[in-house]
């Protein structure tokens, strides 16, 4: 992860070319592991909230990604 972050950036420059390549790299390596993908995105430092939002958005739109059951169990129940 450190080599990828160094080569493509992690959002520290707040530009698309410094953020999106790293996010795509994370998604490619964690297609079936949302939690692992988000931890990898955070570990890249840089603009962490943006990289996690991008990674989560891509994986959330994927049929392969699923929320960990422990996360689902902690969801707040909202009224209808």
Beta strands, then each sheet from edge to edge (+ up, - down):
end
